[in-house]
Amino acid sequence: MNKKIIKSILLLLILLSTFNCASASRTETVKNAADTANGAPDSNVETTESIVANAAAAGKTAPDALVKDLYKTHDKDNGAILDGKSRKLLDKYFDKTLADFIWKDLTTHKDEVGVLDFDPFYNAQDVRIKNFKVGAPKIEGDRATVPVTFQNFDRKETLNYALARQNGAWKISDIKYTNGESLLGYFKEDAKTNAANENGNFEGTYQVGDTTCTVKPVKMTYEIKWAKGTGTMIFFAEEERNFVADDASKSSRLDRFVFDDDTLTTGKFIRGSDGKEMPVSKVK
């Protein structure tokens, strides 16, 4: 075969091969560009949206995030959490035990104030808050503690929120106050007092000897005002049918009421100063 013809054929084959490679390269480039334009995901690259979503999810499950949200809702909605109109908010923030106590307290005391005669989130009846801070949580397994510090008027407070993780969500199980008492403790003491007086309530007007007194349950105590005399005495339920006066000196010689049965309608009053006993009967 003529050498010129062979060279021409070889040149033509080389040109065809080059054209096909270039076409394949252009096709791949167009495909990649189309994938980019259509947002085809790369399994090894985390998108901005997923980062934001993951951060938000982490924040919702953090125990301090729940406490922060509690205060935000409480302050913004003028105490809606504790207005007794919706159980939904209580279940959002508290575990079932504490939510049950709060709900019962808010919905069963119609004529008198129950345990919540104060703002449990600030441990006060009147508030002027500054230097408010929700601290970092201390997490131990499914339990956590979140400190909250602030100044109310001129008093510095530190509240410690106890939380438990239930079904993946943190719930507040107690609020422990600066003085060592706690919200759950208040409710348990109140329940204990109510159980002791299940068949009769230590309240109303009583005839004591030749005078009378009025008894008003207040939180876990009883305020007693005498017809003869001024001021108010505070009594505690010492045991069933037995109510003893509070005394800062812790003297063993304290005034006390001792009732005959669970109706708390008749009994005796023992005067601590001299041990004198006087008959007691409920007037109304």
Backbone torsions as a table, in degrees:
resi	resn	phi	psi	omega
1	MET	NA	146.0	-179.8
2	ASN	-60.7	133.0	-178.1
3	LYS	-59.9	-34.1	-179.0
4	LYS	-66.1	-36.6	-179.6
5	ILE	-68.2	-42.0	179.5
6	ILE	-61.1	-43.3	179.2
7	LYS	-63.0	-38.3	-179.4
8	SER	-65.2	-42.6	179.4
9	ILE	-62.3	-45.5	179.8
10	LEU	-60.9	-41.4	180.0
11	LEU	-63.8	-40.1	179.5
12	LEU	-64.1	-41.0	178.3
13	LEU	-62.8	-40.8	179.0
14	ILE	-63.0	-42.3	-179.4
15	LEU	-65.0	-41.8	178.7
16	LEU	-63.1	-41.0	179.3
17	SER	-63.0	-43.5	179.9
18	THR	-63.3	-39.3	-179.2
19	PHE	-64.9	-42.1	180.0
20	ASN	-64.8	-40.7	178.7
21	CYS	-64.1	-41.6	-179.4
22	ALA	-65.8	-38.1	179.7
23	SER	-65.7	-43.0	178.9
24	ALA	-62.1	-41.6	179.6
25	SER	-63.5	-41.9	-180.0
26	ARG	-66.1	-37.8	179.7
27	THR	-64.0	-43.0	178.9
28	GLU	-64.3	-39.9	-180.0
29	THR	-63.7	-43.7	179.0
30	VAL	-63.0	-41.0	179.3
31	LYS	-62.1	-45.1	179.2
32	ASN	-62.3	-40.4	179.0
33	ALA	-64.8	-39.8	178.6
34	ALA	-65.2	-42.4	178.0
35	ASP	-59.8	-42.0	179.8
36	THR	-64.2	-43.6	-179.1
37	ALA	-64.9	-35.9	-178.9
38	ASN	-84.8	-0.1	177.2
39	GLY	73.1	34.8	177.9
40	ALA	-61.0	127.3	-173.7
41	PRO	-74.0	146.6	171.6
42	ASP	-106.3	117.6	-174.5
43	SER	-61.6	-17.2	-177.7
44	ASN	-97.7	0.6	-176.6
45	VAL	-118.6	127.4	179.1
46	GLU	-89.1	124.4	-177.7
47	THR	-77.0	163.6	177.4
48	THR	-61.0	-40.4	-178.8
49	GLU	-61.6	-40.7	-179.0
50	SER	-69.7	-34.2	177.6
51	ILE	-62.9	-46.2	179.8
52	VAL	-63.5	-43.5	-179.1
53	ALA	-63.1	-42.6	179.9
54	ASN	-65.9	-38.7	178.7
55	ALA	-65.5	-41.4	179.3
56	ALA	-64.7	-41.5	179.2
57	ALA	-63.9	-40.7	179.2
58	ALA	-64.0	-39.1	-179.7
59	GLY	-65.3	-38.1	-178.6
60	LYS	-68.6	-27.9	-177.3
61	THR	-93.0	-6.4	-179.5
62	ALA	-75.9	135.8	-178.5
63	PRO	-62.1	-37.2	179.3
64	ASP	-70.9	-27.0	177.0
65	ALA	-65.8	-37.5	178.5
66	LEU	-65.2	-43.1	180.0
67	VAL	-65.0	-42.3	177.5
68	LYS	-60.7	-42.5	-179.8
69	ASP	-67.0	-34.8	176.6
70	LEU	-58.5	-49.1	-179.1
71	TYR	-67.4	-37.4	179.1
72	LYS	-60.9	-45.8	179.0
73	THR	-67.0	-44.1	-178.0
74	HIS	-62.0	-45.4	-176.9
75	ASP	-74.7	-36.9	-176.2
76	LYS	-74.6	-41.3	-172.7
77	ASP	-99.7	22.1	174.8
78	ASN	53.0	49.7	174.8
79	GLY	76.6	26.1	-177.6
80	ALA	-59.8	-27.9	-179.6
81	ILE	-61.4	-33.2	-173.8
82	LEU	-112.4	22.1	-178.7
83	ASP	-87.2	-2.7	176.5
84	GLY	73.0	14.6	-178.2
85	LYS	-98.3	-25.3	-176.9
86	SER	-140.3	127.2	176.6
87	ARG	-78.9	-18.9	-174.5
88	LYS	-58.3	-44.2	-179.2
89	LEU	-66.2	-37.0	178.8
90	LEU	-63.7	-43.3	179.8
91	ASP	-68.4	-24.6	178.0
92	LYS	-67.7	-38.3	-172.6
93	TYR	-103.6	-30.3	-170.8
94	PHE	-114.4	154.0	174.0
95	ASP	-72.5	170.1	-171.5
96	LYS	-61.1	-40.6	-178.0
97	THR	-60.2	-51.2	-177.8
98	LEU	-70.9	-37.8	178.1
99	ALA	-62.3	-39.8	177.7
100	ASP	-62.1	-45.2	179.7
101	PHE	-61.0	-47.5	-177.5
102	ILE	-63.6	-46.3	-178.1
103	TRP	-62.1	-43.2	179.2
104	LYS	-63.9	-41.5	-179.5
105	ASP	-64.5	-38.5	-177.2
106	LEU	-75.2	-27.4	-171.4
107	THR	-108.6	-7.2	-177.2
108	THR	-109.6	-13.1	179.8
109	HIS	-98.4	94.7	-177.0
110	LYS	-90.1	-39.7	-175.0
111	ASP	-101.4	-11.7	179.4
112	GLU	-144.5	162.3	-180.0
113	VAL	-78.7	141.1	178.6
114	GLY	-91.6	-143.4	179.1
115	VAL	-63.5	-39.4	-175.1
116	LEU	-84.6	65.3	172.6
117	ASP	-95.1	19.3	179.5
118	PHE	-149.1	168.7	176.8
119	ASP	-85.0	108.0	-174.8
120	PRO	-67.8	-17.9	-178.0
121	PHE	-86.5	-11.7	175.7
122	TYR	-127.2	-0.7	178.4
123	ASN	53.7	46.9	-178.0
124	ALA	-162.2	162.2	174.4
125	GLN	-92.3	-35.7	177.3
126	ASP	-117.3	138.7	-175.8
127	VAL	-131.1	142.1	167.7
128	ARG	-145.7	91.4	-166.5
129	ILE	-94.6	138.7	170.6
130	LYS	-148.0	166.3	-178.5
131	ASN	56.1	39.7	-178.2
132	PHE	-76.8	136.0	-179.5
133	LYS	-153.2	132.4	171.5
134	VAL	-98.7	118.2	-174.9
135	GLY	-81.1	176.5	179.3
136	ALA	-70.6	142.2	-178.5
137	PRO	-76.9	150.2	171.2
138	LYS	-109.1	111.9	-173.3
139	ILE	-108.7	129.6	175.3
140	GLU	-131.6	96.0	-177.6
141	GLY	65.1	-121.6	-179.9
142	ASP	-96.9	17.4	176.9
143	ARG	-122.4	148.2	179.8
144	ALA	-149.3	153.5	175.0
145	THR	-126.9	131.4	179.5
146	VAL	-123.6	117.0	178.9
147	PRO	-82.9	141.5	175.5
148	VAL	-127.4	122.7	-179.4
149	THR	-119.3	146.8	177.0
150	PHE	-167.9	171.4	174.6
151	GLN	-118.7	123.9	178.0
152	ASN	-109.9	112.7	-168.8
153	PHE	56.4	-116.6	179.9
154	ASP	-107.4	11.9	-176.7
155	ARG	-107.7	126.9	177.0
156	LYS	-86.3	136.3	-177.6
157	GLU	-126.9	145.2	170.4
158	THR	-129.9	114.8	177.7
159	LEU	-107.5	135.4	177.8
160	ASN	-112.6	116.7	179.2
161	TYR	-88.0	125.0	174.6
162	ALA	-96.4	128.8	-178.7
163	LEU	-126.9	152.4	175.7
164	ALA	-129.7	142.7	179.3
165	ARG	-91.5	121.8	-178.5
166	GLN	-128.0	121.7	-178.1
167	ASN	53.7	38.7	176.6
168	GLY	84.2	-3.7	-177.8
169	ALA	-117.8	140.8	177.8
170	TRP	-81.4	138.2	177.3
171	LYS	-133.9	142.6	179.6
172	ILE	-77.6	126.2	-179.0
173	SER	-107.3	-15.6	178.2
174	ASP	-169.9	159.2	172.7
175	ILE	-126.7	118.5	-178.0
176	LYS	-101.8	130.3	-171.4
177	TYR	-97.4	168.9	-176.6
178	THR	-58.6	-35.7	-177.2
179	ASN	-79.8	3.5	178.1
180	GLY	94.7	-11.0	178.3
181	GLU	-87.5	173.6	-178.2
182	SER	-144.8	160.3	-179.3
183	LEU	-64.5	-44.5	178.3
184	LEU	-63.5	-36.7	177.5
185	GLY	-62.6	-40.3	177.3
186	TYR	-59.2	-45.4	-178.1
187	PHE	-67.2	-38.3	-179.8
188	LYS	-67.4	-39.5	178.0
189	GLU	-65.5	-39.7	178.9
190	ASP	-64.8	-40.8	178.5
191	ALA	-64.7	-37.4	178.6
192	LYS	-64.7	-42.7	178.8
193	THR	-64.7	-42.5	179.8
194	ASN	-65.2	-36.4	178.4
195	ALA	-65.9	-38.2	179.5
196	ALA	-65.3	-28.9	-178.1
197	ASN	-107.7	27.8	-173.5
198	GLU	-57.4	-38.1	-178.1
199	ASN	-96.4	0.0	179.0
200	GLY	-168.3	146.7	-178.8
201	ASN	-108.5	132.4	176.4
202	PHE	-82.9	84.5	179.1
203	GLU	-164.1	160.4	-178.8
204	GLY	105.8	-154.9	-177.7
205	THR	-108.4	132.3	-179.5
206	TYR	-122.8	141.6	171.1
207	GLN	-88.8	122.2	-179.2
208	VAL	-124.8	102.9	-176.0
209	GLY	61.9	-124.9	-178.8
210	ASP	-100.8	15.3	178.1
211	THR	-132.1	179.6	178.6
212	THR	-131.2	163.9	174.5
213	CYS	-144.9	155.3	174.7
214	THR	-112.1	138.3	-176.9
215	VAL	-117.0	129.8	179.7
216	LYS	-129.9	117.8	176.4
217	PRO	-67.3	130.5	177.8
218	VAL	-134.8	112.0	-177.6
219	LYS	56.1	-117.2	-179.3
220	MET	-106.0	18.2	-178.8
221	THR	-129.2	-179.9	179.3
222	TYR	-133.2	122.6	177.1
223	GLU	-89.3	128.2	-179.0
224	ILE	-122.5	124.6	177.2
225	LYS	-114.9	129.2	-177.9
226	TRP	-92.9	143.7	177.8
227	ALA	-64.2	-35.8	176.0
228	LYS	-104.1	107.7	-178.9
229	GLY	128.4	173.1	180.0
230	THR	-125.7	164.4	177.5
231	GLY	84.9	-178.4	-176.5
232	THR	-129.1	136.9	174.5
233	MET	-103.0	147.8	178.3
234	ILE	-110.5	127.8	178.1
235	PHE	-118.0	152.4	176.5
236	PHE	-120.2	152.4	172.9
237	ALA	-78.5	105.6	-178.0
238	GLU	-77.8	-41.5	177.2
239	GLU	-162.9	-176.6	-179.2
240	GLU	-55.9	128.1	175.8
241	ARG	66.2	11.6	-175.1
242	ASN	-130.1	119.3	-178.8
243	PHE	-124.6	126.9	-173.5
244	VAL	-118.8	147.5	-178.5
245	ALA	-71.8	144.5	173.9
246	ASP	-75.9	141.0	179.8
247	ASP	-150.0	120.9	-176.0
248	ALA	-63.1	-26.4	-178.0
249	SER	-80.6	-8.4	-178.7
250	LYS	58.0	34.3	179.3
251	SER	-67.7	146.5	178.3
252	SER	-77.6	-14.1	-179.6
253	ARG	-98.6	85.0	-176.9
254	LEU	-119.6	147.9	174.0
255	ASP	-63.4	144.2	178.4
256	ARG	-153.2	150.8	171.5
257	PHE	-103.9	133.0	176.1
258	VAL	-127.8	115.6	-174.9
259	PHE	-97.1	158.0	-175.0
260	ASP	-76.4	-35.5	-178.0
261	ASP	-150.9	-173.8	-174.2
262	ASP	-72.5	-11.0	178.5
263	THR	-74.6	-18.1	179.6
264	LEU	54.6	42.7	179.8
265	THR	-108.9	-26.7	177.9
266	THR	-136.3	153.6	179.8
267	GLY	170.7	-145.8	179.9
268	LYS	-143.4	155.0	175.6
269	PHE	-112.0	127.4	179.8
270	ILE	-109.1	116.5	-178.9
271	ARG	-78.7	124.7	-174.0
272	GLY	-67.4	-31.2	-174.9
273	SER	-66.5	-34.3	-177.8
274	ASP	-135.6	0.3	178.8
275	GLY	78.6	8.0	-178.6
276	LYS	-67.4	138.1	179.9
277	GLU	-107.3	137.4	179.2
278	MET	-130.4	141.9	-179.4
279	PRO	-67.7	145.7	180.0
280	VAL	-125.5	135.3	173.5
281	SER	-145.5	142.5	-178.9
282	LYS	-79.2	130.2	-179.3
283	VAL	-90.9	-46.2	178.3
284	LYS	-162.8	NA	NA
